[in-house]
Amino acid sequence: MAVTHLCFHRRRWGTFFLLLTLAALPAPIRSQQPSTTHAQSSQRTRLILKDGSYQLVLSYKVSGDVVQYRSAERNGETEEIPLALVDLPATTKWAQEHGAGATQDRPVLSPELAREEADRAARTPEIAPGLRLPEELSVLAFDTFNSAPELIPLVQQGGDLNKETAHNVLKAAINPSSSPHRLLDIPGDHSDVQLHLAAPVFYVRLGSDDSADADSGTITVDTHGASGRETPSGGAEKSGYKIERLSVLGDMRVLNSFRPGLVNSKRQPDVIEVHAETLTGGHWLKLSPATPLEIGEYALVEVLSDREVNLGIWDFGVHPAARDNAEAIRPAPKRAAVLKDRP
């Protein structure tokens, strides 16, 4: 019995001293398992495929017969691809030539990759943490609900406009010397979109004059098929924008004419000046009302010239106590990469 008890204590003390010895060893000695994760999240790299194409990734990991990676083009989403399709030697070589381990005089990103990244960021700029302007929409309002930032898509109203195309032009002539008169009737006594801020900010996609349709005035922006949806149209860079408070008459909202060159005068109290700023890259126009908006119904109006406006307006209301908008786009949460067991 005493012998058994002594052997038990020897095993306990032997295990204790073994753990102390392992804890004192340097980290490389304690763990001999090679890491299969490559590329830190602070630097983008290329995952090169055997067909010659590549994926922009933040990091990647070989796991069995697949390669799991965090996509740099989809906000770090974790995806995977069969290992048989990946050219690992070419991927490693590219990382060595362009990554952090390259020589001091070598740029971290190649000029081509830097241009691609800058253009991608300009097409979907981040306007709040985790909140980016989407490629598949053309006119949005920045709002908050319960102190959380949101982007609200605005639908174009007026005439028989195609709601699937985000920016149509329906020209209407204005006589600058005439008194205000009725331009457009909008069904309903309130807009489906109700904003909660007194000073919302609007974002309008811009197009290129080279791709303008001479008949309709619409401009198409090439999104390179990134969204898989119909390519939206953008506004002309030379257009101006005003905000007009709509008159509510029964079950109708009325847009009245105004003098584009005489905004904020006493004769046009319902027309609000808008400050315009083109975002970096030239793909988006940021519009900020010069004065806070009171509770009521409004329209964002595109001014084509001193004598013409676009009757395809974007209607919205302002009401701090309104419900949240069903189509609101909220910040994308940053999800950590999770490895799952394959069946």
KOLDOFI-218252 format. One line per field, with one value per atom (N, C-alpha, C): residue number from 0; residue in one letter; x, y, z. Coordinates in steps of 0.05 Angstrom, whole numbers, plus 5000, padded with zeros to 4 digits. Example, Ala and Ser with C-alpha at 12.3 -4.5 7.8 and 13.67 -1.06 7.14 Angstrom:
# residues 2
nr: [0/0/0/1/1/1]
rest: [A/A/A/S/S/S]
c1: [5264/5246/5264/5257/5273/5258]
c2: [4886/4910/4934/4955/4979/5001]
c3: [5156/5156/5156/5142/5143/5157]
***
This chain:
# residues 343
nr: [0/0/0/1/1/1/2/2/2/3/3/3/4/4/4/5/5/5/6/6/6/7/7/7/8/8/8/9/9/9/10/10/10/11/11/11/12/12/12/13/13/13/14/14/14/15/15/15/16/16/16/17/17/17/18/18/18/19/19/19/20/20/20/21/21/21/22/22/22/23/23/23/24/24/24/25/25/25/26/26/26/27/27/27/28/28/28/29/29/29/30/30/30/31/31/31/32/32/32/33/33/33/34/34/34/35/35/35/36/36/36/37/37/37/38/38/38/39/39/39/40/40/40/41/41/41/42/42/42/43/43/43/44/44/44/45/45/45/46/46/46/47/47/47/48/48/48/49/49/49/50/50/50/51/51/51/52/52/52/53/53/53/54/54/54/55/55/55/56/56/56/57/57/57/58/58/58/59/59/59/60/60/60/61/61/61/62/62/62/63/63/63/64/64/64/65/65/65/66/66/66/67/67/67/68/68/68/69/69/69/70/70/70/71/71/71/72/72/72/73/73/73/74/74/74/75/75/75/76/76/76/77/77/77/78/78/78/79/79/79/80/80/80/81/81/81/82/82/82/83/83/83/84/84/84/85/85/85/86/86/86/87/87/87/88/88/88/89/89/89/90/90/90/91/91/91/92/92/92/93/93/93/94/94/94/95/95/95/96/96/96/97/97/97/98/98/98/99/99/99/100/100/100/101/101/101/102/102/102/103/103/103/104/104/104/105/105/105/106/106/106/107/107/107/108/108/108/109/109/109/110/110/110/111/111/111/112/112/112/113/113/113/114/114/114/115/115/115/116/116/116/117/117/117/118/118/118/119/119/119/120/120/120/121/121/121/122/122/122/123/123/123/124/124/124/125/125/125/126/126/126/127/127/127/128/128/128/129/129/129/130/130/130/131/131/131/132/132/132/133/133/133/134/134/134/135/135/135/136/136/136/137/137/137/138/138/138/139/139/139/140/140/140/141/141/141/142/142/142/143/143/143/144/144/144/145/145/145/146/146/146/147/147/147/148/148/148/149/149/149/150/150/150/151/151/151/152/152/152/153/153/153/154/154/154/155/155/155/156/156/156/157/157/157/158/158/158/159/159/159/160/160/160/161/161/161/162/162/162/163/163/163/164/164/164/165/165/165/166/166/166/167/167/167/168/168/168/169/169/169/170/170/170/171/171/171/172/172/172/173/173/173/174/174/174/175/175/175/176/176/176/177/177/177/178/178/178/179/179/179/180/180/180/181/181/181/182/182/182/183/183/183/184/184/184/185/185/185/186/186/186/187/187/187/188/188/188/189/189/189/190/190/190/191/191/191/192/192/192/193/193/193/194/194/194/195/195/195/196/196/196/197/197/197/198/198/198/199/199/199/200/200/200/201/201/201/202/202/202/203/203/203/204/204/204/205/205/205/206/206/206/207/207/207/208/208/208/209/209/209/210/210/210/211/211/211/212/212/212/213/213/213/214/214/214/215/215/215/216/216/216/217/217/217/218/218/218/219/219/219/220/220/220/221/221/221/222/222/222/223/223/223/224/224/224/225/225/225/226/226/226/227/227/227/228/228/228/229/229/229/230/230/230/231/231/231/232/232/232/233/233/233/234/234/234/235/235/235/236/236/236/237/237/237/238/238/238/239/239/239/240/240/240/241/241/241/242/242/242/243/243/243/244/244/244/245/245/245/246/246/246/247/247/247/248/248/248/249/249/249/250/250/250/251/251/251/252/252/252/253/253/253/254/254/254/255/255/255/256/256/256/257/257/257/258/258/258/259/259/259/260/260/260/261/261/261/262/262/262/263/263/263/264/264/264/265/265/265/266/266/266/267/267/267/268/268/268/269/269/269/270/270/270/271/271/271/272/272/272/273/273/273/274/274/274/275/275/275/276/276/276/277/277/277/278/278/278/279/279/279/280/280/280/281/281/281/282/282/282/283/283/283/284/284/284/285/285/285/286/286/286/287/287/287/288/288/288/289/289/289/290/290/290/291/291/291/292/292/292/293/293/293/294/294/294/295/295/295/296/296/296/297/297/297/298/298/298/299/299/299/300/300/300/301/301/301/302/302/302/303/303/303/304/304/304/305/305/305/306/306/306/307/307/307/308/308/308/309/309/309/310/310/310/311/311/311/312/312/312/313/313/313/314/314/314/315/315/315/316/316/316/317/317/317/318/318/318/319/319/319/320/320/320/321/321/321/322/322/322/323/323/323/324/324/324/325/325/325/326/326/326/327/327/327/328/328/328/329/329/329/330/330/330/331/331/331/332/332/332/333/333/333/334/334/334/335/335/335/336/336/336/337/337/337/338/338/338/339/339/339/340/340/340/341/341/341/342/342/342]
rest: [M/M/M/A/A/A/V/V/V/T/T/T/H/H/H/L/L/L/C/C/C/F/F/F/H/H/H/R/R/R/R/R/R/R/R/R/W/W/W/G/G/G/T/T/T/F/F/F/F/F/F/L/L/L/L/L/L/L/L/L/T/T/T/L/L/L/A/A/A/A/A/A/L/L/L/P/P/P/A/A/A/P/P/P/I/I/I/R/R/R/S/S/S/Q/Q/Q/Q/Q/Q/P/P/P/S/S/S/T/T/T/T/T/T/H/H/H/A/A/A/Q/Q/Q/S/S/S/S/S/S/Q/Q/Q/R/R/R/T/T/T/R/R/R/L/L/L/I/I/I/L/L/L/K/K/K/D/D/D/G/G/G/S/S/S/Y/Y/Y/Q/Q/Q/L/L/L/V/V/V/L/L/L/S/S/S/Y/Y/Y/K/K/K/V/V/V/S/S/S/G/G/G/D/D/D/V/V/V/V/V/V/Q/Q/Q/Y/Y/Y/R/R/R/S/S/S/A/A/A/E/E/E/R/R/R/N/N/N/G/G/G/E/E/E/T/T/T/E/E/E/E/E/E/I/I/I/P/P/P/L/L/L/A/A/A/L/L/L/V/V/V/D/D/D/L/L/L/P/P/P/A/A/A/T/T/T/T/T/T/K/K/K/W/W/W/A/A/A/Q/Q/Q/E/E/E/H/H/H/G/G/G/A/A/A/G/G/G/A/A/A/T/T/T/Q/Q/Q/D/D/D/R/R/R/P/P/P/V/V/V/L/L/L/S/S/S/P/P/P/E/E/E/L/L/L/A/A/A/R/R/R/E/E/E/E/E/E/A/A/A/D/D/D/R/R/R/A/A/A/A/A/A/R/R/R/T/T/T/P/P/P/E/E/E/I/I/I/A/A/A/P/P/P/G/G/G/L/L/L/R/R/R/L/L/L/P/P/P/E/E/E/E/E/E/L/L/L/S/S/S/V/V/V/L/L/L/A/A/A/F/F/F/D/D/D/T/T/T/F/F/F/N/N/N/S/S/S/A/A/A/P/P/P/E/E/E/L/L/L/I/I/I/P/P/P/L/L/L/V/V/V/Q/Q/Q/Q/Q/Q/G/G/G/G/G/G/D/D/D/L/L/L/N/N/N/K/K/K/E/E/E/T/T/T/A/A/A/H/H/H/N/N/N/V/V/V/L/L/L/K/K/K/A/A/A/A/A/A/I/I/I/N/N/N/P/P/P/S/S/S/S/S/S/S/S/S/P/P/P/H/H/H/R/R/R/L/L/L/L/L/L/D/D/D/I/I/I/P/P/P/G/G/G/D/D/D/H/H/H/S/S/S/D/D/D/V/V/V/Q/Q/Q/L/L/L/H/H/H/L/L/L/A/A/A/A/A/A/P/P/P/V/V/V/F/F/F/Y/Y/Y/V/V/V/R/R/R/L/L/L/G/G/G/S/S/S/D/D/D/D/D/D/S/S/S/A/A/A/D/D/D/A/A/A/D/D/D/S/S/S/G/G/G/T/T/T/I/I/I/T/T/T/V/V/V/D/D/D/T/T/T/H/H/H/G/G/G/A/A/A/S/S/S/G/G/G/R/R/R/E/E/E/T/T/T/P/P/P/S/S/S/G/G/G/G/G/G/A/A/A/E/E/E/K/K/K/S/S/S/G/G/G/Y/Y/Y/K/K/K/I/I/I/E/E/E/R/R/R/L/L/L/S/S/S/V/V/V/L/L/L/G/G/G/D/D/D/M/M/M/R/R/R/V/V/V/L/L/L/N/N/N/S/S/S/F/F/F/R/R/R/P/P/P/G/G/G/L/L/L/V/V/V/N/N/N/S/S/S/K/K/K/R/R/R/Q/Q/Q/P/P/P/D/D/D/V/V/V/I/I/I/E/E/E/V/V/V/H/H/H/A/A/A/E/E/E/T/T/T/L/L/L/T/T/T/G/G/G/G/G/G/H/H/H/W/W/W/L/L/L/K/K/K/L/L/L/S/S/S/P/P/P/A/A/A/T/T/T/P/P/P/L/L/L/E/E/E/I/I/I/G/G/G/E/E/E/Y/Y/Y/A/A/A/L/L/L/V/V/V/E/E/E/V/V/V/L/L/L/S/S/S/D/D/D/R/R/R/E/E/E/V/V/V/N/N/N/L/L/L/G/G/G/I/I/I/W/W/W/D/D/D/F/F/F/G/G/G/V/V/V/H/H/H/P/P/P/A/A/A/A/A/A/R/R/R/D/D/D/N/N/N/A/A/A/E/E/E/A/A/A/I/I/I/R/R/R/P/P/P/A/A/A/P/P/P/K/K/K/R/R/R/A/A/A/A/A/A/V/V/V/L/L/L/K/K/K/D/D/D/R/R/R/P/P/P]
c1: [5017/5000/5017/5039/5057/5072/5078/5092/5074/5049/5030/5027/5025/5022/5046/5070/5095/5097/5089/5089/5070/5047/5028/5039/5053/5065/5087/5103/5124/5113/5090/5078/5068/5057/5047/5069/5091/5113/5127/5129/5141/5126/5099/5083/5086/5088/5090/5116/5139/5164/5165/5151/5150/5136/5114/5099/5116/5131/5148/5170/5180/5201/5191/5167/5155/5148/5139/5132/5156/5180/5204/5216/5208/5219/5210/5226/5217/5193/5177/5153/5158/5179/5184/5189/5201/5207/5182/5165/5141/5122/5120/5101/5117/5116/5130/5111/5085/5065/5068/5073/5076/5049/5048/5024/5017/4992/4983/4968/4968/4954/4974/4966/4984/4971/4987/4979/4963/4974/4960/4938/4918/4895/4900/4924/4930/4941/4946/4957/4942/4933/4919/4940/4933/4951/4934/4947/4933/4934/4911/4909/4906/4929/4930/4920/4902/4890/4905/4901/4916/4907/4884/4875/4886/4903/4915/4901/4877/4863/4871/4860/4867/4844/4845/4826/4842/4831/4844/4835/4854/4848/4863/4852/4865/4883/4874/4890/4878/4894/4884/4896/4883/4893/4886/4906/4901/4891/4868/4855/4845/4861/4854/4855/4833/4832/4819/4817/4806/4824/4821/4835/4814/4815/4796/4809/4795/4806/4786/4796/4780/4781/4759/4759/4763/4782/4786/4766/4751/4731/4704/4700/4674/4676/4690/4692/4700/4719/4730/4713/4693/4677/4694/4689/4704/4692/4709/4700/4721/4715/4734/4733/4755/4758/4774/4769/4784/4814/4830/4859/4869/4855/4864/4864/4848/4846/4867/4881/4899/4928/4942/4970/4986/4991/5005/5033/5049/5076/5075/5057/5055/5044/5026/5015/5037/5054/5076/5096/5103/5122/5112/5087/5076/5077/5070/5071/5099/5119/5147/5156/5147/5156/5142/5117/5101/5093/5099/5089/5108/5103/5119/5147/5154/5181/5197/5186/5200/5221/5238/5259/5247/5263/5253/5243/5256/5249/5226/5215/5193/5167/5147/5121/5107/5091/5076/5056/5043/5023/5034/5029/5037/5019/5029/5012/4985/4985/4960/4940/4950/4933/4924/4942/4935/4913/4914/4893/4867/4868/4843/4831/4847/4837/4825/4839/4829/4802/4800/4775/4753/4758/4738/4728/4747/4739/4723/4730/4715/4687/4683/4656/4638/4649/4633/4646/4646/4660/4646/4662/4652/4645/4620/4612/4608/4608/4607/4619/4629/4642/4624/4634/4620/4597/4593/4570/4581/4576/4586/4563/4568/4548/4549/4526/4525/4527/4537/4540/4513/4493/4469/4447/4453/4433/4445/4428/4438/4433/4411/4405/4398/4412/4407/4409/4396/4397/4410/4428/4441/4424/4416/4397/4407/4394/4399/4372/4372/4348/4358/4347/4357/4387/4397/4425/4443/4432/4448/4447/4470/4470/4457/4444/4431/4433/4431/4428/4400/4385/4358/4356/4350/4347/4322/4325/4303/4294/4267/4255/4247/4253/4246/4217/4204/4175/4172/4149/4142/4137/4114/4108/4107/4115/4116/4145/4159/4187/4190/4211/4218/4232/4218/4228/4253/4258/4281/4307/4304/4327/4328/4350/4350/4351/4358/4361/4352/4326/4315/4314/4311/4308/4283/4265/4240/4240/4250/4254/4228/4229/4207/4218/4207/4217/4205/4221/4213/4218/4198/4201/4210/4236/4247/4231/4217/4203/4174/4164/4136/4133/4109/4103/4102/4106/4105/4079/4081/4057/4062/4040/4040/4056/4076/4092/4085/4081/4078/4060/4042/4026/4036/4041/4052/4030/4021/4000/4008/3988/3993/3999/3990/3995/4022/4036/4063/4080/4105/4124/4127/4134/4140/4166/4184/4209/4207/4211/4210/4237/4251/4277/4274/4294/4292/4310/4328/4347/4336/4341/4333/4353/4377/4396/4407/4390/4400/4420/4437/4456/4448/4449/4441/4466/4465/4486/4475/4485/4476/4499/4494/4514/4518/4543/4550/4557/4551/4558/4581/4586/4607/4594/4603/4592/4596/4616/4622/4600/4586/4566/4538/4534/4508/4491/4465/4445/4434/4439/4432/4402/4385/4357/4345/4352/4340/4355/4381/4397/4407/4401/4410/4439/4453/4482/4486/4500/4504/4532/4533/4558/4565/4590/4598/4607/4592/4599/4614/4623/4639/4624/4598/4583/4586/4596/4603/4578/4556/4532/4514/4517/4500/4473/4468/4442/4445/4423/4423/4440/4457/4474/4457/4461/4444/4454/4437/4444/4452/4468/4477/4469/4472/4465/4488/4481/4501/4517/4543/4561/4554/4543/4537/4510/4494/4468/4472/4452/4450/4427/4424/4402/4392/4365/4352/4332/4325/4304/4280/4257/4232/4213/4201/4180/4155/4142/4118/4093/4074/4048/4030/4018/4000/3971/3958/3930/3914/3900/3884/3902/3898/3914/3935/3944/3964/3985/4010/4032/4039/4043/4046/4074/4088/4113/4108/4116/4112/4138/4135/4158/4173/4199/4215/4236/4250/4270/4298/4311/4336/4357/4357/4378/4372/4347/4339/4329/4345/4337/4342/4326/4328/4318/4305/4293/4266/4255/4229/4207/4211/4191/4191/4212/4214/4221/4204/4210/4211/4199/4198/4220/4239/4261/4287/4301/4325/4350/4369/4395/4409/4425/4439/4469/4486/4515/4524/4538/4547/4577/4585/4613/4617/4635/4642/4661/4655/4672/4696/4717/4742/4735/4746/4742/4721/4704/4685/4661/4655/4632/4607/4610/4587/4587/4563/4559/4546/4558/4547/4531/4506/4489/4480/4485/4478/4460/4436/4419/4432/4429/4442/4429/4404/4390/4375/4370/4355/4327/4317/4290/4270/4249/4227/4211/4194/4177/4159/4158/4141/4150/4138/4143/4161/4180/4200/4205/4220/4229/4257/4274/4301/4297/4304/4299/4325/4328/4352/4347/4365/4363/4382/4371/4387/4400/4386/4396/4379/4384/4368/4339/4334/4307/4295/4309/4299/4304/4284/4287/4279/4287/4280/4255/4233/4208/4209/4231/4235/4248/4231/4241/4243/4257/4260/4246/4224/4208/4216/4212/4218/4204/4201/4190/4210/4207/4223/4205/4210/4194/4210/4220/4237/4224/4198/4184/4174/4182/4172/4185/4172/4183/4208/4223/4247/4238/4255/4249/4256/4237/4240/4264/4271/4293/4320/4322/4346/4370/4393/4418/4434/4441/4455/4484/4501/4529/4533/4551/4557/4574/4564/4581/4606/4628/4652/4652/4650/4649/4676/4683/4709/4707/4730/4730/4725/4707/4700/4705/4721/4726/4705/4692/4672/4681/4672/4679/4665/4680/4668/4656/4633/4620/4637]
c2: [4976/5000/5025/5025/5047/5051/5029/5031/5043/5035/5047/5077/5085/5114/5130/5119/5132/5135/5114/5116/5138/5140/5160/5188/5193/5220/5225/5205/5209/5217/5204/5211/5240/5249/5276/5296/5291/5310/5309/5286/5284/5301/5299/5315/5345/5352/5380/5392/5378/5388/5388/5369/5370/5394/5402/5426/5451/5452/5475/5477/5455/5455/5464/5455/5464/5493/5503/5532/5549/5539/5555/5555/5537/5536/5559/5569/5590/5580/5600/5592/5575/5580/5563/5534/5529/5502/5488/5503/5490/5482/5497/5490/5486/5463/5456/5455/5460/5458/5483/5480/5503/5516/5542/5557/5557/5554/5554/5579/5599/5624/5644/5658/5677/5704/5724/5752/5764/5783/5796/5814/5820/5834/5863/5874/5901/5905/5883/5885/5867/5878/5861/5847/5824/5809/5795/5780/5766/5736/5724/5695/5687/5678/5674/5646/5645/5620/5609/5583/5570/5579/5592/5602/5629/5640/5666/5689/5685/5706/5706/5724/5725/5737/5733/5744/5763/5787/5804/5795/5788/5777/5792/5790/5801/5779/5755/5732/5707/5685/5660/5637/5614/5591/5566/5548/5522/5503/5492/5474/5449/5428/5404/5409/5404/5407/5433/5452/5479/5501/5525/5548/5567/5574/5593/5620/5641/5668/5689/5712/5735/5754/5759/5775/5805/5817/5845/5861/5848/5862/5861/5844/5841/5844/5865/5873/5851/5835/5814/5789/5785/5761/5737/5716/5691/5673/5665/5649/5626/5607/5586/5578/5565/5557/5531/5512/5487/5492/5478/5481/5475/5457/5449/5472/5493/5516/5538/5536/5557/5550/5570/5568/5579/5561/5570/5581/5568/5579/5607/5612/5639/5659/5650/5667/5675/5656/5661/5680/5675/5692/5720/5724/5751/5765/5751/5763/5771/5755/5761/5786/5789/5811/5837/5835/5859/5864/5845/5847/5862/5859/5874/5865/5840/5831/5839/5855/5864/5885/5892/5912/5939/5957/5983/6000/5998/6015/6003/5979/5967/5975/5984/5992/5967/5972/5949/5939/5956/5948/5957/5940/5947/5971/5987/6010/6001/5978/5967/5961/5947/5939/5964/5983/6008/6023/6024/6037/6023/5996/5980/5985/5986/5990/6018/6038/6066/6069/6056/6058/6044/6021/6006/6022/6034/6050/6074/6087/6110/6104/6080/6072/6066/6056/6050/6063/6089/6103/6097/6096/6093/6120/6124/6150/6150/6126/6123/6095/6090/6064/6041/6025/6001/6007/6032/6040/6052/6037/6045/6051/6069/6074/6051/6039/6015/6022/6002/6006/6004/5991/5986/6007/6029/6050/6077/6097/6122/6146/6146/6169/6158/6168/6158/6182/6178/6198/6186/6201/6192/6202/6183/6188/6173/6178/6162/6153/6130/6120/6108/6118/6110/6113/6136/6144/6126/6108/6091/6101/6103/6113/6094/6105/6089/6104/6089/6100/6092/6112/6107/6111/6091/6094/6112/6130/6147/6139/6136/6128/6153/6153/6176/6176/6199/6202/6221/6218/6238/6225/6230/6219/6189/6177/6148/6139/6147/6140/6110/6099/6071/6070/6058/6057/6040/6022/6004/6020/6042/6058/6081/6085/6102/6132/6139/6168/6174/6182/6190/6220/6230/6259/6264/6280/6289/6319/6332/6360/6376/6398/6417/6445/6462/6489/6507/6526/6545/6573/6590/6618/6633/6642/6655/6679/6692/6717/6712/6687/6682/6677/6680/6674/6643/6633/6604/6592/6569/6555/6525/6510/6482/6467/6451/6436/6406/6395/6366/6359/6340/6329/6301/6296/6271/6257/6233/6220/6215/6218/6212/6238/6238/6262/6261/6239/6237/6217/6220/6202/6176/6155/6130/6132/6150/6154/6177/6172/6192/6193/6215/6218/6230/6225/6233/6257/6263/6286/6311/6334/6359/6368/6356/6363/6338/6323/6298/6305/6286/6290/6271/6280/6264/6258/6234/6225/6217/6230/6225/6214/6191/6179/6197/6201/6217/6198/6208/6192/6206/6197/6208/6221/6244/6258/6241/6224/6208/6187/6179/6158/6169/6195/6207/6199/6196/6191/6218/6226/6253/6258/6237/6241/6244/6226/6225/6241/6247/6261/6243/6217/6199/6191/6184/6177/6150/6132/6105/6103/6091/6086/6056/6050/6022/6012/5993/5981/5955/5949/5925/5899/5900/5876/5866/5884/5875/5867/5880/5874/5853/5848/5828/5840/5866/5878/5897/5908/5926/5951/5959/5982/6007/6021/6045/6069/6088/6113/6133/6153/6174/6201/6221/6248/6262/6283/6298/6315/6316/6331/6361/6371/6400/6407/6387/6393/6405/6421/6431/6418/6422/6410/6429/6429/6445/6426/6435/6421/6439/6429/6445/6432/6448/6438/6436/6413/6408/6418/6427/6435/6410/6405/6382/6391/6381/6388/6363/6357/6332/6308/6290/6267/6270/6295/6301/6320/6316/6335/6349/6375/6392/6404/6400/6414/6439/6462/6487/6496/6512/6523/6542/6547/6566/6577/6598/6610/6600/6583/6571/6591/6614/6634/6651/6649/6666/6650/6632/6615/6630/6624/6636/6665/6673/6700/6698/6721/6721/6711/6712/6704/6673/6660/6631/6618/6622/6612/6582/6567/6538/6525/6540/6529/6532/6510/6509/6505/6522/6520/6494/6482/6458/6462/6455/6455/6429/6430/6406/6402/6376/6369/6343/6342/6317/6301/6276/6259/6250/6242/6233/6211/6213/6194/6203/6222/6234/6216/6196/6179/6187/6204/6211/6241/6252/6280/6281/6295/6298/6324/6323/6347/6351/6376/6383/6407/6407/6430/6453/6477/6500/6507/6501/6506/6481/6477/6454/6453/6428/6424/6421/6435/6432/6407/6399/6376/6381/6363/6366/6348/6353/6337/6353/6340/6353/6337/6351/6338/6348/6329/6337/6340/6364/6372/6376/6364/6368/6392/6412/6436/6432/6430/6425/6451/6473/6499/6521/6546/6567/6567/6552/6551/6523/6503/6476/6461/6445/6427/6399/6379/6352/6346/6338/6332/6304/6289/6264/6271/6276/6286/6262/6267/6247/6258/6246/6256/6243/6258/6248/6266/6256/6272/6274/6293/6296/6295/6276/6273/6257/6270/6256/6231/6231/6209/6187/6189/6169/6141/6121/6094/6091/6070/6065/6057/6064/6058/6029/6015/5987/5981/5999/5995/6005/6012/6024/6005/6017/6002/6009/5989/5994/5986/5995/5987/5957/5947/5919/5911/5892/5884/5870/5875/5861/5834/5813/5786/5773/5761/5747/5721/5713/5688/5665/5648/5624/5599/5581/5556/5535/5523/5503/5476/5455/5428/5421/5410/5401/5373/5368/5342/5320]
c3: [5000/5000/5000/5017/5018/4992/4978/4953/4932/4931/4912/4917/4942/4948/4940/4944/4936/4906/4891/4861/4851/4865/4856/4859/4882/4887/4867/4860/4841/4814/4806/4781/4781/4803/4805/4804/4819/4819/4792/4780/4753/4733/4733/4715/4720/4746/4754/4743/4746/4736/4706/4693/4663/4653/4667/4659/4663/4685/4690/4669/4661/4640/4613/4606/4581/4581/4604/4606/4603/4611/4610/4582/4564/4538/4521/4502/4483/4466/4457/4442/4418/4402/4378/4385/4409/4417/4427/4442/4453/4431/4410/4388/4363/4353/4329/4305/4309/4288/4270/4244/4226/4222/4220/4216/4186/4179/4151/4144/4163/4157/4146/4125/4111/4109/4108/4103/4126/4139/4161/4151/4168/4160/4153/4161/4155/4126/4112/4085/4066/4044/4024/4007/3998/3980/3959/3942/3921/3925/3923/3922/3893/3881/3852/3845/3825/3816/3792/3787/3766/3738/3736/3710/3704/3722/3717/3731/3741/3755/3785/3800/3828/3845/3871/3890/3908/3914/3934/3961/3979/4005/4027/4051/4074/4087/4086/4096/4084/4084/4074/4090/4090/4105/4090/4087/4075/4096/4091/4109/4094/4094/4080/4050/4036/4007/3999/4017/4011/4021/4010/4020/4030/4056/4068/4068/4060/4058/4066/4075/4082/4058/4045/4021/4027/4012/4015/3999/3980/3964/3976/3996/4009/4039/4047/4075/4094/4086/4103/4106/4088/4090/4086/4103/4101/4079/4060/4038/4034/4017/4012/3982/3974/3946/3946/3928/3927/3924/3939/3938/3910/3895/3869/3849/3855/3837/3843/3865/3875/3868/3857/3851/3875/3895/3919/3914/3898/3893/3882/3862/3851/3872/3889/3910/3930/3937/3956/3944/3918/3904/3902/3896/3893/3920/3942/3969/3976/3969/3976/3960/3936/3919/3926/3937/3941/3970/3987/4015/4033/4059/4079/4080/4071/4071/4048/4030/4006/4014/3996/4001/4007/4019/4027/4004/3981/3959/3942/3950/3935/3949/3934/3946/3957/3979/3990/3970/3956/3935/3908/3888/3861/3852/3834/3824/3813/3800/3789/3811/3832/3854/3869/3873/3887/3872/3845/3830/3833/3832/3835/3862/3883/3910/3913/3901/3903/3888/3865/3849/3863/3875/3889/3913/3928/3951/3942/3920/3910/3901/3890/3881/3904/3926/3950/3974/3976/3998/4025/4045/4072/4084/4091/4102/4132/4144/4173/4178/4202/4208/4200/4180/4171/4152/4144/4127/4101/4079/4053/4034/4015/3994/3975/3968/3952/3922/3907/3878/3863/3874/3859/3863/3877/3881/3873/3868/3858/3876/3891/3908/3936/3956/3983/4003/4026/4047/4071/4084/4108/4132/4148/4170/4195/4218/4242/4253/4265/4280/4306/4328/4354/4357/4346/4347/4330/4314/4297/4268/4254/4227/4207/4187/4166/4139/4118/4091/4081/4072/4063/4033/4017/3988/3982/3963/3955/3927/3924/3899/3883/3858/3841/3834/3837/3831/3808/3794/3773/3746/3734/3708/3708/3685/3683/3684/3705/3707/3713/3702/3708/3735/3755/3782/3784/3765/3766/3759/3744/3738/3757/3771/3794/3787/3763/3757/3729/3726/3700/3699/3675/3671/3655/3667/3653/3655/3633/3634/3634/3649/3650/3649/3631/3628/3650/3660/3680/3669/3673/3666/3691/3691/3715/3724/3706/3713/3722/3719/3726/3756/3766/3794/3797/3822/3827/3817/3804/3795/3798/3796/3801/3779/3787/3768/3768/3792/3794/3818/3814/3836/3843/3869/3878/3895/3888/3903/3932/3950/3978/3993/4019/4035/4050/4047/4059/4043/4045/4032/4047/4033/4046/4062/4054/4067/4087/4112/4133/4147/4145/4158/4186/4203/4231/4237/4219/4224/4211/4225/4213/4192/4192/4171/4159/4144/4131/4109/4102/4080/4058/4033/4010/3993/3981/3964/3936/3915/3888/3872/3859/3842/3817/3810/3786/3763/3739/3715/3700/3676/3659/3635/3628/3604/3579/3578/3555/3550/3572/3569/3570/3567/3569/3545/3551/3531/3522/3498/3489/3490/3487/3486/3514/3532/3558/3579/3574/3593/3615/3615/3635/3630/3651/3649/3662/3649/3659/3672/3695/3709/3707/3698/3696/3723/3734/3760/3757/3733/3727/3736/3737/3744/3772/3790/3817/3833/3829/3845/3832/3806/3793/3786/3792/3786/3762/3754/3732/3739/3720/3725/3728/3751/3755/3739/3736/3722/3743/3734/3751/3741/3758/3750/3736/3721/3707/3727/3723/3741/3741/3720/3718/3730/3738/3750/3778/3786/3813/3827/3853/3868/3888/3892/3912/3927/3951/3966/3968/3961/3963/3983/4000/4018/4002/4002/3986/4000/3985/3996/3996/4019/4021/4018/3997/3991/3990/4012/4013/4012/3993/3991/3969/3965/3944/3955/3946/3952/3926/3928/3904/3903/3880/3875/3859/3870/3856/3842/3822/3808/3826/3820/3835/3816/3825/3809/3819/3803/3812/3821/3809/3815/3839/3850/3872/3896/3904/3927/3953/3974/4000/4001/3981/3982/3995/4003/4016/3998/3972/3953/3949/3960/3957/3984/4004/4031/4033/4014/4016/4000/3989/3974/3990/3995/4012/3994/3998/3984/3993/3975/3981/3975/3993/3989/3977/3954/3940/3942/3946/3948/3933/3914/3900/3916/3922/3938/3921/3935/3922/3902/3878/3857/3837/3844/3826/3820/3837/3832/3847/3868/3885/3891/3893/3900/3928/3946/3973/3975/3983/3985/4013/4023/4051/4050/4063/4063/4079/4069/4081/4108/4112/4137/4146/4172/4181/4169/4166/4155/4177/4176/4195/4189/4208/4204/4180/4161/4137/4115/4091/4067/4048/4035/4018/3993/3975/3951/3944/3936/3926/3896/3886/3858/3844/3820/3804/3785/3787/3770/3747/3723/3699/3688/3691/3682/3696/3689/3701/3691/3670/3659/3658/3668/3667/3693/3701/3724/3715/3731/3726/3743/3729/3743/3756/3751/3766/3793/3813/3839/3859/3881/3902/3927/3934/3956/3982/4004/4031/4051/4075/4097/4119/4137/4160/4185/4202/4226/4246/4268/4287/4300/4302/4316/4297/4272/4252/4258/4247/4249/4232/4237/4221/4192/4173/4145/4139/4126/4120/4103/4085/4066/4076/4101/4112/4109/4102/4100/4125/4141/4166/4164/4182/4181/4182/4165/4164/4188/4205/4228/4219/4232/4226/4241/4225/4236/4235/4258/4259/4243/4231/4216/4234/4225/4241/4223/4233/4219/4227/4208/4213/4203/4217/4209/4183/4165/4139/4143/4131/4134/4120]
***
